[in-house]
Each structure stands twice: as structure tokens, then as C-alpha cells.
Amino acid sequence: MDSKKALMAVVTVLGVIASAYLFLQGKIAFEEYSHWKSREAVLEKEIEQLRKEAKHHREFLDRLRRDPDYQDAVARKELGYGKPKERLYRFPKTNVSSELNPEIGDKP
């Protein structure tokens, strides 16, 4: 009977140790799963934002291909083009705070 009790105690201790190990591994696996799920949600949001941006770019290019007035407006704004015999004035972009106080200027 003593050997049966000792065997039962060993089996019980091993069962408790195995249960604790499985519990800890399950907890770690769940934490990792939660991490990857949240990462997936962030990436899905980023994908959706990039899809919207790509759609916007496609619409811009489509309009640029079809609409000559839009082509003219974009060329004037982005490239500084003008019509024949039109006088264009270009002013340097300045920092307002550096104009008011020269000591603030763009210092490295």
C-alpha cells in the first residue's frame, strides 16, 4: 500500500506540474495571439488608409488626363507655368517669425 500511495503522490505532483506548465504556456500563447490580433487591426487600418489614398491618386490622374482646364491649373500651380505674354511673379517662401526677429532665423 505504501508503494501505491507514493506512486499516487508522484503522479499527482507530476499532474500539478504539467497543469501549471500548460496554464503558463496557454497564457503566453493568448498574449501573443492578442498582440498579433491588435497588430492585424492596425495593419488593416493602414491598408484602408492606403486604399483611400490610392483612389484619390487615381481620381487625380484620371481628371488630369481628361480635363484640359485642370491640366492648365495644375501646371500653373505646381510647375509655375503661365500663358503666353503673361507675367508671372514668384516670391520666395519665407518664415514669418524669422522676418519679425532675424535672430530666430533658420539656425542649424
GIQUITA-V476290 format. One record per residue. N is the residue number from 0. RES is the residue in three letters. SS is DSSP state (h for helix, s for strand, l for the rest). OMEGA is omega in radians with two decimals (999 if undefined). Layout:
n: (N:N)
res: (RES:RES)
ss: (SS:SS)
omega: (OMEGA:OMEGA)
This chain:
n: (0:1:2:3:4:5:6:7:8:9:10:11:12:13:14:15:16:17:18:19:20:21:22:23:24:25:26:27:28:29:30:31:32:33:34:35:36:37:38:39:40:41:42:43:44:45:46:47:48:49:50:51:52:53:54:55:56:57:58:59:60:61:62:63:64:65:66:67:68:69:70:71:72:73:74:75:76:77:78:79:80:81:82:83:84:85:86:87:88:89:90:91:92:93:94:95:96:97:98:99:100:101:102:103:104:105:106:107)
res: (MET:ASP:SER:LYS:LYS:ALA:LEU:MET:ALA:VAL:VAL:THR:VAL:LEU:GLY:VAL:ILE:ALA:SER:ALA:TYR:LEU:PHE:LEU:GLN:GLY:LYS:ILE:ALA:PHE:GLU:GLU:TYR:SER:HIS:TRP:LYS:SER:ARG:GLU:ALA:VAL:LEU:GLU:LYS:GLU:ILE:GLU:GLN:LEU:ARG:LYS:GLU:ALA:LYS:HIS:HIS:ARG:GLU:PHE:LEU:ASP:ARG:LEU:ARG:ARG:ASP:PRO:ASP:TYR:GLN:ASP:ALA:VAL:ALA:ARG:LYS:GLU:LEU:GLY:TYR:GLY:LYS:PRO:LYS:GLU:ARG:LEU:TYR:ARG:PHE:PRO:LYS:THR:ASN:VAL:SER:SER:GLU:LEU:ASN:PRO:GLU:ILE:GLY:ASP:LYS:PRO)
ss: (l:h:h:h:h:h:h:h:h:h:h:h:h:h:h:h:h:h:h:h:h:h:h:h:h:h:h:h:h:h:h:h:h:h:h:h:h:h:h:h:h:h:h:h:h:h:h:h:h:h:h:h:h:h:h:h:h:h:h:h:h:h:h:h:h:h:l:h:h:h:h:h:h:h:h:h:h:h:h:l:l:l:l:l:l:l:l:l:l:l:l:l:l:l:l:h:h:h:h:h:l:l:l:l:l:l:l:l)
omega: (3.14:-3.12:3.09:3.13:3.13:3.10:3.12:3.12:3.12:3.13:3.12:3.13:3.11:3.10:3.12:3.12:3.13:3.12:3.12:3.12:3.13:3.10:-3.14:3.11:3.08:3.12:3.12:3.14:3.13:3.10:3.11:3.09:3.12:3.11:-3.09:3.08:3.12:3.09:3.11:3.12:3.12:-3.13:3.08:3.10:3.14:3.10:3.13:3.12:3.12:3.07:3.11:3.13:3.12:3.10:3.12:3.14:3.10:3.12:3.11:-3.13:3.12:3.12:3.13:3.12:-3.01:-2.94:-3.14:3.11:3.11:3.08:3.14:-3.12:3.14:3.13:3.13:-3.05:-3.01:-3.02:3.11:3.13:3.08:3.11:3.10:-3.13:3.09:-3.13:-3.14:3.08:3.12:3.14:3.12:3.07:-3.11:3.08:-3.06:-3.09:3.14:3.07:-3.11:-3.12:-3.07:3.14:-3.10:-3.11:-3.13:3.11:3.13:999)
